[in-house]
Amino acid sequence: MKAAVIQDYEAPIEIAEIDKPILQDDSVIIEVHAASLNPIDNILRAGHLKEMMALSFPHVMGYDVSGMVVEVGASVTTVKVGDSVLARPNQEDAGAIAEFARLKENELALKPAGLSHTDAASAPLAGLTAWQALITKGDLQKGQKVLIHAGSGGVGTYAIQIAKSIGAYVATTTSARNAELVKRLGADVVIDYKTQQFQDELSDYDLVFDMLGGDTLAESFKVLRKGGTLVSIKGQDTEGLAAKHNVRFEWFFMSPDGKMLSELLALMDAGAVKPVIDRVYSMDQSSDAYDQLATGRAVGKIVVSIK
């Protein structure tokens, strides 16, 4: 099968012929229709996490995937050949930008008929990251105030909409050019990070969702009420600021979860959460797609169309 692969860390992305994944009892094989890109792809490619998440080569790029089931493992009971499904697979099954991919049954979800494969492929990693940050780790409740950093990014666009679906009051940081977008998604307060200091504008927030780390993470403790929560996917509280401000700090890696993904898809099917797509590339343009991702200027998600 054709796939977008790298042959080593920091190697260029090339389209190569590789073996189709082998079916396992607890998995399905899908014919891939679309895949989407995430910053973690480039982080892993650069070798920054090789001691924690070592890659084997050739490594197929991409995690988020949507497609049609063509083979079903012996112990799989919830899906059948012909079903359209999507997932953010585990590290072993990673490899979305390919003609075929393997997905574990407990990590996939059925694609709603009204959702295109392009839109579906944008959802798993970004949507699950937002869901787990706000709901699983942050315990966000109706009427609470949440600050979501980087609101126009892949995770941020999902996070704003999920928070609004709960009934939260949402502030977000972004650039002026994306202010109208995040307002349309539901942001109640928009902070232009280039001209405003969010820590001077906001106070008594119940939850902060940080995706930037560094100074942004450190300053975010200041906007929380006592007993509030800061959830980060980017940095640790190395200075003990949570204790100093009398708040709770959570750092996490997103975990694949088919049941949770199905809950997000129900919101998407109802129109309460809508994907934001920056641009769609072909498989042959995968290298260009990752170059665009590396600029950090994508609005929403970058998708690769396979079929």
C-alpha positions as CSV (number, residue, x, y, z in Angstrom):
1,M,0.0,0.0,0.0
2,K,1.0,3.6,-0.4
3,A,1.8,5.6,2.7
4,A,3.5,8.9,3.8
5,V,6.5,7.7,5.8
6,I,9.8,8.8,7.3
7,Q,12.8,6.4,7.3
8,D,14.4,8.0,10.4
9,Y,14.1,10.8,12.9
10,E,14.2,14.3,11.2
11,A,14.0,12.6,7.8
12,P,12.0,14.0,5.0
13,I,8.4,12.7,4.4
14,E,8.2,10.5,1.3
15,I,5.4,8.5,-0.3
16,A,6.5,4.8,-0.3
17,E,5.1,1.3,-0.9
18,I,4.9,-0.6,2.4
19,D,3.1,-3.6,3.8
20,K,-0.5,-3.4,4.7
21,P,-1.1,-3.7,8.4
22,I,-2.0,-7.2,9.7
23,L,-5.4,-7.8,11.2
24,Q,-5.6,-8.6,14.9
25,D,-8.4,-10.2,16.8
26,D,-9.3,-7.0,18.7
27,S,-8.9,-4.7,15.7
28,V,-10.3,-3.8,12.3
29,I,-8.6,-2.8,9.0
30,I,-10.0,0.3,7.4
31,E,-9.6,1.8,3.9
32,V,-8.5,5.3,4.8
33,H,-10.5,8.2,3.4
34,A,-8.9,11.1,5.3
35,A,-6.3,11.8,8.0
36,S,-5.5,14.9,10.0
37,L,-2.3,16.4,11.3
38,N,-1.4,17.3,14.9
39,P,1.7,19.1,16.4
40,I,2.6,15.8,18.2
41,D,3.4,14.4,14.7
42,N,6.3,16.8,14.2
43,I,7.4,16.5,17.8
44,L,7.8,12.7,17.4
45,R,9.4,13.1,14.0
46,A,12.0,15.4,15.5
47,G,12.9,12.8,18.1
48,H,12.0,14.9,21.1
49,L,10.1,12.1,22.7
50,K,12.1,9.1,21.6
51,E,12.9,7.9,25.1
52,M,9.2,8.0,26.0
53,M,7.6,7.1,22.6
54,A,10.2,5.5,20.4
55,L,9.3,5.2,16.7
56,S,10.0,2.2,14.5
57,F,10.9,2.8,10.9
58,P,9.6,3.2,8.3
59,H,7.1,5.2,10.4
60,V,3.8,6.1,8.8
61,M,2.8,9.7,9.6
62,G,-0.4,10.8,11.1
63,Y,-2.7,9.6,13.9
64,D,-6.3,10.9,13.3
65,V,-8.0,8.8,10.7
66,S,-11.5,8.2,9.2
67,G,-12.4,5.5,6.7
68,M,-14.4,2.4,5.9
69,V,-14.0,-1.0,7.6
70,V,-12.8,-3.7,5.1
71,E,-11.7,-6.4,7.6
72,V,-12.9,-7.3,11.1
73,G,-11.0,-9.2,13.8
74,A,-12.4,-12.4,15.4
75,S,-13.3,-10.8,18.7
76,V,-14.8,-7.6,17.3
77,T,-18.6,-7.3,17.8
78,T,-19.5,-3.6,17.5
79,V,-18.6,-2.8,13.9
80,K,-18.8,-4.7,10.6
81,V,-17.4,-4.5,7.1
82,G,-18.8,-1.5,5.3
83,D,-19.1,0.7,8.4
84,S,-17.5,4.1,8.4
85,V,-15.4,4.7,11.5
86,L,-12.8,7.1,12.9
87,A,-10.2,7.0,15.7
88,R,-7.0,8.4,17.2
89,P,-5.2,5.0,17.4
90,N,-2.6,4.0,20.0
91,Q,1.1,4.4,19.3
92,E,1.5,0.9,17.9
93,D,-1.3,1.3,15.4
94,A,-0.4,4.9,14.4
95,G,-0.2,5.4,10.7
96,A,-3.1,7.4,9.3
97,I,-1.7,8.8,6.0
98,A,-1.9,5.5,4.2
99,E,-4.3,3.6,2.0
100,F,-5.1,1.2,4.9
101,A,-4.9,1.5,8.7
102,R,-5.5,-0.8,11.7
103,L,-7.7,0.4,14.6
104,K,-8.5,-1.3,17.9
105,E,-12.2,-1.8,18.5
106,N,-12.2,0.1,21.9
107,E,-10.5,3.2,20.3
108,L,-12.8,3.7,17.3
109,A,-16.2,5.3,16.9
110,L,-18.9,5.0,14.2
111,K,-18.9,8.0,11.9
112,P,-22.3,9.8,11.8
113,A,-23.7,9.7,8.3
114,G,-24.0,13.5,8.1
115,L,-20.3,14.0,8.8
116,S,-17.8,13.8,5.9
117,H,-14.6,11.8,6.3
118,T,-12.7,15.1,6.0
119,D,-14.5,16.6,9.0
120,A,-14.5,13.3,10.9
121,A,-10.7,12.9,10.5
122,S,-10.2,16.3,12.2
123,A,-11.9,15.3,15.4
124,P,-10.2,12.5,17.3
125,L,-7.0,13.8,18.8
126,A,-7.9,17.5,19.1
127,G,-11.5,16.7,20.2
128,L,-10.5,14.1,22.8
129,T,-7.7,16.4,24.1
130,A,-10.2,19.2,24.6
131,W,-12.8,16.8,26.1
132,Q,-10.4,15.2,28.5
133,A,-8.9,18.6,29.6
134,L,-12.3,20.3,30.2
135,I,-14.5,17.4,31.4
136,T,-12.3,14.5,32.6
137,K,-9.5,16.6,34.2
138,G,-11.1,20.0,34.6
139,D,-14.6,18.9,35.7
140,L,-16.1,22.0,34.0
141,Q,-19.7,22.7,35.0
142,K,-22.5,24.9,33.6
143,G,-22.1,28.5,34.6
144,Q,-18.4,28.2,35.4
145,K,-15.7,30.5,33.8
146,V,-13.0,28.9,31.7
147,L,-10.0,30.4,29.9
148,I,-8.9,28.5,26.8
149,H,-5.5,29.5,25.4
150,A,-4.8,29.3,21.7
151,G,-8.5,29.3,20.8
152,S,-8.1,29.3,17.0
153,G,-5.9,26.2,16.9
154,G,-6.9,22.6,16.3
155,V,-7.6,21.8,20.0
156,G,-8.8,25.3,20.9
157,T,-11.6,25.4,18.3
158,Y,-13.0,22.2,19.7
159,A,-12.4,23.3,23.3
160,I,-14.4,26.5,22.9
161,Q,-17.4,24.7,21.4
162,I,-17.3,21.9,24.0
163,A,-17.2,24.4,26.8
164,K,-20.1,26.3,25.4
165,S,-22.1,23.1,25.0
166,I,-21.7,22.5,28.7
167,G,-22.9,26.1,29.4
168,A,-19.7,27.6,30.5
169,Y,-18.6,31.2,30.2
170,V,-15.5,31.2,27.8
171,A,-12.6,33.5,27.5
172,T,-9.8,32.7,24.9
173,T,-6.5,34.0,23.7
174,T,-5.8,34.4,20.0
175,S,-4.6,37.0,17.4
176,A,-6.8,39.8,16.1
177,R,-7.2,38.1,12.7
178,N,-8.9,35.1,14.3
179,A,-11.1,37.1,16.8
180,E,-14.2,36.8,14.7
181,L,-13.8,33.1,14.3
182,V,-13.5,32.3,18.0
183,K,-16.5,34.6,18.7
184,R,-18.5,32.6,16.2
185,L,-17.4,29.4,17.9
186,G,-18.8,30.8,21.2
187,A,-16.1,32.7,23.0
188,D,-17.6,35.4,25.3
189,V,-14.3,37.2,25.9
190,V,-11.4,37.4,23.3
191,I,-7.9,38.4,24.4
192,D,-5.5,39.5,21.6
193,Y,-2.3,38.0,23.0
194,K,-0.2,40.5,20.9
195,T,-1.7,43.6,22.5
196,Q,-3.2,42.5,25.8
197,Q,-2.0,40.7,28.9
198,F,-4.7,38.1,29.7
199,Q,-3.6,38.0,33.4
200,D,-4.4,41.7,33.7
201,E,-7.8,41.3,32.0
202,L,-9.2,38.2,33.7
203,S,-9.8,37.1,37.3
204,D,-11.7,34.5,39.4
205,Y,-11.8,31.9,36.7
206,D,-12.7,28.3,37.6
207,L,-10.6,26.6,35.0
208,V,-7.7,27.4,32.6
209,F,-6.8,25.1,29.7
210,D,-3.2,25.7,28.7
211,M,-1.7,24.5,25.4
212,L,1.3,26.8,25.3
213,G,3.5,26.2,28.4
214,G,6.3,28.5,29.5
215,D,5.3,32.0,30.6
216,T,1.7,31.5,29.6
217,L,1.4,28.6,31.9
218,A,3.1,30.4,34.8
219,E,0.9,33.5,34.4
220,S,-2.3,31.5,34.1
221,F,-2.3,30.7,37.8
222,K,-3.0,34.3,38.5
223,V,-6.4,34.3,36.8
224,L,-7.8,31.4,38.8
225,R,-10.0,31.7,41.9
226,K,-8.8,29.9,45.0
227,G,-9.6,26.2,44.5
228,G,-9.7,26.6,40.7
229,T,-7.9,24.2,38.3
230,L,-5.2,24.6,35.7
231,V,-5.0,21.8,33.1
232,S,-2.0,21.8,30.7
233,I,-0.9,19.6,27.9
234,K,2.3,21.5,27.4
235,G,4.2,22.0,30.7
236,Q,4.7,21.0,34.3
237,D,4.3,23.1,37.5
238,T,8.0,23.0,38.3
239,E,7.9,26.0,40.5
240,G,5.1,24.9,42.8
241,L,2.8,27.7,41.7
242,A,-0.4,25.7,42.2
243,A,0.3,25.4,46.0
244,K,1.2,29.1,46.1
245,H,-2.1,30.1,44.5
246,N,-4.1,27.5,46.3
247,V,-5.3,25.8,43.1
248,R,-5.2,22.4,41.5
249,F,-2.8,21.6,38.6
250,E,-3.2,18.7,36.1
251,W,-0.9,17.7,33.3
252,F,-1.8,14.9,30.9
253,F,-1.4,13.1,27.6
254,M,-4.6,12.5,25.7
255,S,-5.7,8.8,25.8
256,P,-7.6,7.2,22.8
257,D,-11.1,6.3,23.8
258,G,-13.8,5.2,21.4
259,K,-16.7,5.7,23.8
260,M,-15.7,9.3,24.7
261,L,-15.2,10.0,21.0
262,S,-18.8,8.8,20.3
263,E,-20.0,11.4,22.9
264,L,-18.2,14.1,21.0
265,L,-19.5,12.9,17.7
266,A,-23.1,13.1,19.1
267,L,-22.5,16.8,19.7
268,M,-21.0,17.2,16.2
269,D,-23.9,15.3,14.6
270,A,-26.3,17.7,16.4
271,G,-24.5,20.7,15.1
272,A,-23.4,21.9,18.6
273,V,-19.7,21.3,17.7
274,K,-18.4,22.0,14.2
275,P,-15.0,21.2,12.8
276,V,-12.8,24.0,11.6
277,I,-10.6,23.0,8.7
278,D,-7.6,25.1,7.7
279,R,-6.8,23.3,4.4
280,V,-7.0,19.9,2.8
281,Y,-4.0,18.4,1.0
282,S,-3.6,15.2,-1.1
283,M,-1.4,12.3,0.1
284,D,1.3,13.4,-2.4
285,Q,1.3,16.8,-0.7
286,S,1.9,15.4,2.8
287,S,5.3,17.0,3.2
288,D,3.8,20.4,2.3
289,A,1.0,19.8,4.8
290,Y,3.5,19.2,7.6
291,D,5.5,22.3,6.6
292,Q,2.2,24.3,7.0
293,L,1.6,22.7,10.4
294,A,5.1,23.6,11.6
295,T,4.4,27.3,11.0
296,G,2.0,27.3,13.9
297,R,-0.4,29.5,12.0
298,A,-3.0,26.9,10.9
299,V,-6.6,27.9,11.9
300,G,-8.3,24.7,13.1
301,K,-7.1,21.4,11.6
302,I,-5.0,20.4,8.5
303,V,-6.4,17.4,6.7
304,V,-4.9,15.0,4.2
305,S,-7.5,13.4,1.8
306,I,-6.5,9.8,0.8
307,K,-9.6,8.6,-1.1
